[in-house]
Amino acid sequence: MNPITRSATPDQPTPAPHRTRRRLLAAALALPLILGAAACGDDSSEGGSSDKVELSIFWWGADKRAELTDKALALYTTKHPNVTFKKTWQANQGYFDKLATLTAGGNAPDVFQIDDNFIAEYAQRGVTLDLTSYASSGKLDVSKFPKSLKEYGEVDGKLAGVAMGENTQGLVYDKTLLDKFKLPAPTTGMSWEDFVAWAANVSKVSKVPGTQDPSAVYQALWVYLRQNGKDLYKDNKLAFDEADIAKWFTLWKNARAAGATPTPDVIHEGNDSSVAKQLVVTGKAGTSWVWVNQMPELKKNTKSELGVIAYPGDPSAQWARASMYFSVFKGSPKKDAAVDVVNFLANDPEAGKILGTDRGLPPNLDVRKQVSESVTDPSMKQTIQVQDELGTKFGPTSPSVPPKGHSKVKSELIRIAEEVTYGRSTPEAGATAFVTAAKAAIGQS
Amino acid sequence: MTMAQMPVRPTEPAPPVPAAHRRGRAVRRRRREDLAGYVFLSPWLLGLLGITAIPMLLSLYLSFTDYSPLIPVTEANWIGLENYRRMFTADPQYWHAVRVTATFALIAVPLKLAAALGVALLLNKAMRGIAAFRGLFYLPSLLGGSVAVAIVWRSMFNGDGAVNSFLSLFGIEGKAWVNDPTWALPTLMLLAIWQFGAPMVIFLAGLKQVPIELYEAASVDGASAWRRFVHITLPMLSPVIFFNLVLETIHGFQGFTSAFVLSNGTGGPVDSTLMYTLRLYNAGFVELNMGYASAMAWVFLVVIGTITVLLFSTGRFWVHYSDSEAK
């Protein structure tokens, strides 16, 4: 503080009162500046490989993911003894609230997990580090990624996140239940109408509702739209109209009338639940609408044997989605070290073996091949097998990253689809409401 | 800035200004006492400024901006009254949340007070083990707005929860109460009413203050128990009722935790439990429109303030302060 105050009042033996006040004011002004400078001081510590670095890393997931990630990070520390980690993880619910709060306080973790719900928003707000230059200099290797997977991490031409896993939609069914009643399993490629009829028959024979009602499940709607030549978004605008949504809601209204689904309160419970409490797991429905990489987590919570296929309709409408990414905080004082860790988690064969398919299929194709050859966990094996098989059917175009406001679109779909489910709204009125709400959510006029 | 200047003020007389010479030592001593005063006040004062006043004023400023928690405050754009305009004219969910909150407060608060008063009357009797009963009835409130009790509530009122098991004993087939848009809010109200312990204890203390002579005199005059309650207990208790009413009304409007837990943070099913504070939280922390959420918070503050003032103004007509008349 002293240098500033001194320069503000040069050698005055008896300063007048207002001068004193000015001096104090200067001191008051200087204080935050000095504190600020101290906070920025860390910047200089980047570089030298022998410097001790502690990186904070934050992700959501279940116990299993924590265990695997811990192991992979420990391996990194073994190889780079100067780098240690401050690890934080929690359940999916509340994760993004916490991440936003940390970011607001300027304390975002150096490395954090993110998904396509928020990556556009975080990238456009300048929270994520643009990794393009790291990718072109080779410090970050995305050359072994499938092209679509790498591009799914780009927002406005900037590489905002590194895909940590690839997944696709999966319709999971309770094989034990079906076998018990000698019912046929659903098959990839069956039409939506055939699927509804199949589910209604399951309800009739087994007394367990055949399928969870997916009218509120955005990724199911998304596949349905693509099968009808539409999409959820195109160029950051909605790529569907009210008629498409009305058709979708009507499909499921008829399915409910045919007894193919549980009652609305149970449907809501399914929409509201974490992976571990999906209706197929709790025995309240014969099928649930999930992502293929969630199979091990589902399997862990049920005694039933589970099967998984593509969503109904033409499977080529599905695509390889980046299930989640790791991003680096733009304000991190240890960017280079953080990028190196992300690079390690994505590309190192040993790390890939440890992480398995918990976040989705390994993004690096070489690693993926090794993992699929060596994996022993049966449900991981199933995930890989199903996704590989579906992968051969994917169409040539895959969607780009959803725009900012996507998570609000998702919650509006749940709200409005449930209004239709509870009979408080018609499919047509619901369709109008959803299009209006979705436009507002993504800021489309 | 304000904070930085604060401890500094008492040191002002330090420079040898002629005026200070004349006033002499008395002034200096007073200033020193001032300083001591500020030092003793500082923990509270710093808390008030740092935790309450400055953030509140900042949120007032932010309510006129498009601030998102993902950007520095300095980068928020001034958008004038846009947040307020959108809130009042272009956000149906906002008005829905207002309706849910008003319904909740209008029903849950009177019922909670009635339950509290009723139980306080029962517990005001002299009988063996009464202290244990008082403790037991207060217990739910100790658990308070805690997350744990809301989770228990959620599982109790679920499709396969304890409530339905109980109902099935009578051949009634219940539903997943918390998952039904008609029943979710009543379930939430029931939780609030059940936690009547705090107003009950205050009522109980109030009941102890009613002079026994009044009841004796009334009994001698042949007043029934009901008339004694209406003409003695209620008027004598009215300041306490008033206090509880104001407190519980504010509390009722601010209900957040149980709604958040019961609906997994969504306010569902179909927004039936979307309390104002929950909508505010989601606007700020999920949709990341912190400017909009700040505007919601300020409207909320003004509305609760207005309601409190209204309650106080009606208080003149029905709140009876015995000591003001005795003098």
Boltz contact constraints between the chains, C-beta under 6 A:
constraints:
  - contact:
      token1: [A, 15]
      token2: [B, 15]
      max_distance: 6.0
  - contact:
      token1: [A, 17]
      token2: [B, 17]
      max_distance: 6.0
  - contact:
      token1: [A, 20]
      token2: [B, 15]
      max_distance: 6.0
  - contact:
      token1: [A, 24]
      token2: [B, 8]
      max_distance: 6.0
  - contact:
      token1: [A, 28]
      token2: [B, 1]
      max_distance: 6.0
  - contact:
      token1: [A, 28]
      token2: [B, 4]
      max_distance: 6.0
  - contact:
      token1: [A, 28]
      token2: [B, 5]
      max_distance: 6.0
  - contact:
      token1: [A, 31]
      token2: [B, 4]
      max_distance: 6.0
  - contact:
      token1: [A, 97]
      token2: [B, 285]
      max_distance: 6.0
  - contact:
      token1: [A, 100]
      token2: [B, 69]
      max_distance: 6.0
  - contact:
      token1: [A, 100]
      token2: [B, 285]
      max_distance: 6.0
  - contact:
      token1: [A, 100]
      token2: [B, 288]
      max_distance: 6.0
  - contact:
      token1: [A, 103]
      token2: [B, 70]
      max_distance: 6.0
  - contact:
      token1: [A, 104]
      token2: [B, 69]
      max_distance: 6.0
  - contact:
      token1: [A, 125]
      token2: [B, 70]
      max_distance: 6.0
  - contact:
      token1: [A, 125]
      token2: [B, 71]
      max_distance: 6.0
  - contact:
      token1: [A, 127]
      token2: [B, 70]
      max_distance: 6.0
  - contact:
      token1: [A, 265]
      token2: [B, 175]
      max_distance: 6.0
  - contact:
      token1: [A, 265]
      token2: [B, 176]
      max_distance: 6.0
  - contact:
      token1: [A, 265]
      token2: [B, 179]
      max_distance: 6.0
  - contact:
      token1: [A, 265]
      token2: [B, 180]
      max_distance: 6.0
  - contact:
      token1: [A, 268]
      token2: [B, 179]
      max_distance: 6.0
  - contact:
      token1: [A, 268]
      token2: [B, 269]
      max_distance: 6.0
  - contact:
      token1: [A, 269]
      token2: [B, 179]
      max_distance: 6.0
  - contact:
      token1: [A, 272]
      token2: [B, 264]
      max_distance: 6.0
  - contact:
      token1: [A, 408]
      token2: [B, 287]
      max_distance: 6.0
  - contact:
      token1: [A, 415]
      token2: [B, 270]
      max_distance: 6.0
  - contact:
      token1: [A, 415]
      token2: [B, 271]
      max_distance: 6.0
  - contact:
      token1: [A, 418]
      token2: [B, 269]
      max_distance: 6.0
  - contact:
      token1: [A, 418]
      token2: [B, 270]
      max_distance: 6.0
  - contact:
      token1: [A, 419]
      token2: [B, 270]
      max_distance: 6.0
  - contact:
      token1: [A, 422]
      token2: [B, 181]
      max_distance: 6.0
